[in-house]
Each structure stands twice: as structure tokens, then as C-alpha cells.
Amino acid sequence: MISSARQRIMLPDPVPPHPLLAGRAEIGRGEYSIVLDHEDGERVYKIVSSPADVFLLTAVDRPRGIHFPIVFADHGVIGRAGSGFPLHLFEMERLYPLCVDTPAASLAGRLTGLYRAACVQRSELGVDMGRLALYHLAIEESALGASLTEALKTLSDFVEAYGVLPDLLSDDNLMMRKDGTLVFADPVFIA
């Protein structure tokens, strides 16, 4: 749904051997993660190599609420990526790509459009552009609805506290639940 001008980079590492992952089908792969099927169909196993994503999923004060993914279990470090970062295994709720002509896709389109415009307005700030755009969007934008505005505030606070950067424009960083709720799947990165 959200297109990126850069070529998609996929985590090149193989799935490490682990008893929970034996025989599991790979159902998705991103720049810093691998997603495998779970036996119940409502959850997935997610292997993460990005420290920013690990912070997002493990911090005691991590963002929570209807627009953030549910983590059922943290199975810890299960290997090391070729990048040198640990590979961390989570058991999480299953999320789905945004479907065209759904309320979640429409909301995501509005959000990314507003975020992109806010970034353009702050482009002279360099690396701080996205962080400040997110902050201002969180405090100034009411057209996104109360729950998403609250989620943006929570994400902005997390970005500030952990020194990570927001990423609301990359493919698959915004996804949806089966019930159509928009979810920030991977909204942060480390520069």
C-alpha cells in the first residue's frame, strides 16, 4: 500500500535452529525480521535483528494500546545475524498487510501523507526531521481520530526516550489486524 522509492532489502540470514521454529513455514521477511507461522493461526513467531525493534517489543515502558502489536512471549536471543546483531525471538499476534479500500488503508494513507508533509516542512533539520515531524503530528493533528493521535503521542515519547527514529513510510511498517485495526508493526529504526 505504502510505496518506498528504495529497493526492498531483506534480512539475508537463515532461520536459526530452535525447537519452537522446527518445521515452521516462513510467511514474511523484512529488512530486520523474519516471520514464521504459528500452530494456532492467530499468532506468529517473529525473529528480529534490529535493536530498535527489540526495544519496541521488550521495554517495560514500550508503547501499548490498540495501535501497537501484542507480544505474547519473549523467547530471547536465539542466534546472531550476519550484521552482528543478536537475533531475538518473539511470539506475537498475527498482523496482515493493508488491504486496499479498507478503513485501515485509508487511515494509513492519511497518516503517511500528513507525516510526509510534516517531514518536508522540517527537512532542514536533517536526521531530526522525522522525530520532530512525529512530535508535531502527535500534538497538532486531530483528523486522525483520538486513538491514533494517542498512539502517535505514545510513539513520539518512546522515540525520544530510546533515541530511535520513527519510520512510518516504509512498506509493511503499518499493518492491520484481522478486525481491520491499523497497527504500527515496525515504526522505529536506528540511524
N, C-alpha and C positions, 0 to 999 in steps of 0.2 A: 504494500500500500504506500509506504513512505519510500521514495526512491533516493538512493545515495549516488552521488557523482563518482565516488571512488569504487574501484573494483572490490568485490567482496573477498575478504581474506578469511580463510577458515583455519581453525586450530589444526595443525598437521599431525598432532600426536595420536598414537593409537590409544584405545581404551585400555587402561591398566588392568591387569588381572586382579579381581576382587570377588569374593564369594557372592555378594549381592548383585554383581553385574554379569555373572556367568550365564551365557545363553540369551542375554537381553538384546533386543533389536535396537539399533541406533535409529532415532527418529528425527534428530536435528543436530546441527553443528553450527557454531558461530565462531567469531574471531577468538573468543576466550572460553568457549564452553562446548561440551558435548552432552546431548540429552538422550537418555535411553528409556525405553518403555518400562513400565511397572506392571506387575501382575493384576492390579485392581482396575486399571484403565483410568482412574481419576488422579493418579499421581505419576510422577516421573522421577528418574534418577538423573541428577544434573551434576556433571563434573565441571568444575570451574578452575581456571588458571589465573584469572585476574584478581590481584589483591583488592581492588575497588569492589568487585562483586562479592568477594569473601567478606569484606567489611559490611556491605549492604545486607548480607544474609546471616551474619553471626553477631553483629554488635548488639549489646544489651539494649542500647538506645536506637536500634535500627528503625527505619520507617515502617510503620504498620498501618493497617486500615484497608478499606475495600479496594484501593487502587495499587496495593503492593502485594507481591506474591506471598503465599503461605508456605512456610518452611515447616515440614513435619519432623524432620530429623537431620542432624548434622553428623555425618559418619566420619568426619575428619579427613586428614591428608591420606591419600591412597597412592601417591606417586609424585613424580616431578615432570613438568613439561619441558620440552626442548628449550624453551625460553629461560629455564632455570627456576621458574616459579613453581610452588607446590600445586599439585592437583588435588582439589578439595571436593569431596562427595556430599551431596545433599539429596534428601528425599523431599520433593516439593509437589505442590499442586500442578496439575497439567494445565497449561495455557495454550491458546490457539492463535494462529495468525489472524490479523484483522480481515474480516470479510467485507468486500465492497457492499455498499448500500446498507450498512448496519449502523445503528446509533453509535457504537464504539468507534467505527471507522470515521464517521462524521466528526465525532468529538476529537479523535486523534488528529484529524485534518485541521480542525480549528486550532487545537493546541500547538501543533507543529508550525502552522502558519504564523500564529502570534509569537511563538518562541523565535522563529527565524527572523521575523521583523524586529523583535527586541534585540536580537544579536546584531543585526545590521546597524541599528541605531547606536550600538556600543562597540562597533568594530575597531575603533581606535584604541580600545583597551587591551587588545591582544588576547593573551591567554585568560584574562579575567572576564572577557566578553560574555561567555556562556553562563558563568556563575552569577554575574550581575544581571543579565537578562532574566534568568530564572527567578532571582530575588524580586525584581520589579514586576515580573509577571504574576508572582505569587501574591504580591500586596496590591496590585492595581487592577487585575483582570477579574471581573465578575461574570463575564459572559460564558465562562466555562462551568458554572454551577458551583454550589457550595462544597460538595465532597471533593471535586477535583482541585478546587482552589486550596482547600485544606491540605490535600496531598502535595500540592506544589510547595506550600509553606513547609511541610514536614521534610520534603526532599531538599529544599533550599537550606534548612537548618542542618541536615545531615551533610550536605556538600561542604558547608562552612566548617563543621566540627571535624570532619575527617580529611579535609584538604584534597578532596577528589573533585572532578569536574562533571557537570551534567552532560548527558548525551540523550537528547530527546529526538534527534533527527535520523539516527541510523536505523536501517531496516531491522525489524524484529525487536527493537527496544521497547516498543509499545505493542502489547498483545491484548487478548481478551479471554475471559473465562467462557465456559460453555453457556452461561446465562447472559452473556453479552456485556459484562462489566469490563471497562477499559482498565488495563493493569500496566504499571511500569515494570517491565520484565527485567531489563538491564539498563537502568537510566544513568549510570555513572561510569567513569573511567579515570585512569591516572595518566596524566600527560607525560 
